[in-house]
């Protein structure tokens, strides 16, 4: 295993997930005292794992046709587009 790559991906995904809608939704579920925290943790964990699996599979497929540089540009422009859309939607 490439530990440097592992640490980079771990840190990037961890920082990207802090305060996002996934974490907020999980916090909302966990705020109910009647709900099992272990079930919420397990459900959220499996959801994130499946989401990451889709990302890895899609990246592997798209990476066959586009360079990493083109993918970086597409991702960056996509984030900017979502940000602009969020600011100006009514």
C-alpha positions as CSV (number, residue, x, y, z in Angstrom):
1,X,0.0,0.0,0.0
2,X,1.2,3.5,-0.8
3,X,0.9,5.1,2.6
4,X,1.6,8.6,1.3
5,X,-1.3,8.3,-1.2
6,X,-3.5,6.8,1.5
7,X,-2.8,9.7,3.9
8,X,-3.4,12.2,1.1
9,X,-6.8,10.7,0.1
10,X,-7.8,10.3,3.8
11,X,-7.0,13.9,4.6
12,X,-8.6,15.3,1.5
13,X,-11.8,13.4,1.9
14,X,-12.0,14.0,5.7
15,X,-11.6,17.8,5.2
16,X,-14.0,17.8,2.3
17,X,-16.7,16.0,4.4
18,X,-16.5,18.2,7.5
19,X,-19.6,20.4,7.6
20,X,-21.1,19.2,4.3
21,X,-24.7,18.1,3.9
22,X,-23.8,14.4,4.6
23,X,-22.4,15.2,8.0
24,X,-25.2,17.6,8.8
25,X,-27.8,14.9,7.9
26,X,-26.0,12.3,10.0
27,X,-26.0,14.8,12.9
28,X,-29.7,15.3,12.5
29,X,-30.4,11.6,12.7
30,X,-28.1,11.2,15.7
31,X,-29.7,14.1,17.6
32,X,-32.8,11.9,18.3
33,X,-32.1,10.2,21.6
34,X,-34.4,7.3,20.6
35,X,-32.3,6.3,17.6
36,X,-29.4,3.9,17.8
37,X,-26.1,5.8,17.3
38,X,-24.4,2.6,16.2
39,X,-27.0,2.0,13.5
40,X,-26.7,5.6,12.3
41,X,-22.9,5.3,12.2
42,X,-23.1,2.0,10.3
43,X,-25.6,3.4,7.8
44,X,-23.6,6.6,7.2
45,X,-20.4,4.6,6.9
46,X,-21.8,2.2,4.3
47,X,-23.3,5.1,2.4
48,X,-20.0,6.9,2.3
49,X,-18.2,3.7,1.3
50,X,-20.6,3.1,-1.6
51,X,-20.4,6.7,-2.7
52,X,-16.6,6.4,-2.7
53,X,-16.8,3.2,-4.7
54,X,-18.8,5.0,-7.4
55,X,-16.2,7.8,-7.4
56,X,-13.3,5.3,-7.8
57,X,-15.1,3.4,-10.6
58,X,-16.1,6.5,-12.4
59,X,-12.6,8.0,-12.1
60,X,-11.1,4.8,-13.4
61,X,-13.4,4.8,-16.4
62,X,-13.2,8.5,-17.2
63,X,-9.4,8.4,-16.6
64,X,-9.1,6.1,-19.6
65,X,-10.2,8.9,-21.9
66,X,-9.2,12.1,-20.1
67,X,-5.9,13.1,-18.6
68,X,-5.7,13.8,-14.8
69,X,-5.1,17.5,-15.7
70,X,-8.4,17.6,-17.7
71,X,-10.2,15.9,-14.9
72,X,-8.8,18.5,-12.4
73,X,-10.1,21.3,-14.6
74,X,-13.5,19.7,-15.0
75,X,-13.8,19.2,-11.3
76,X,-12.7,22.7,-10.5
77,X,-15.0,24.3,-13.0
78,X,-17.8,22.0,-11.7
79,X,-17.3,23.3,-8.2
80,X,-17.2,26.9,-9.3
81,X,-20.4,26.3,-11.4
82,X,-22.2,24.9,-8.4
83,X,-21.1,27.8,-6.2
84,X,-22.3,30.4,-8.7
85,X,-25.6,28.5,-9.2
86,X,-26.0,28.4,-5.4
87,X,-25.4,32.1,-5.1
88,X,-27.8,33.2,-7.8
89,X,-30.6,30.6,-7.6
90,X,-34.0,31.9,-6.3
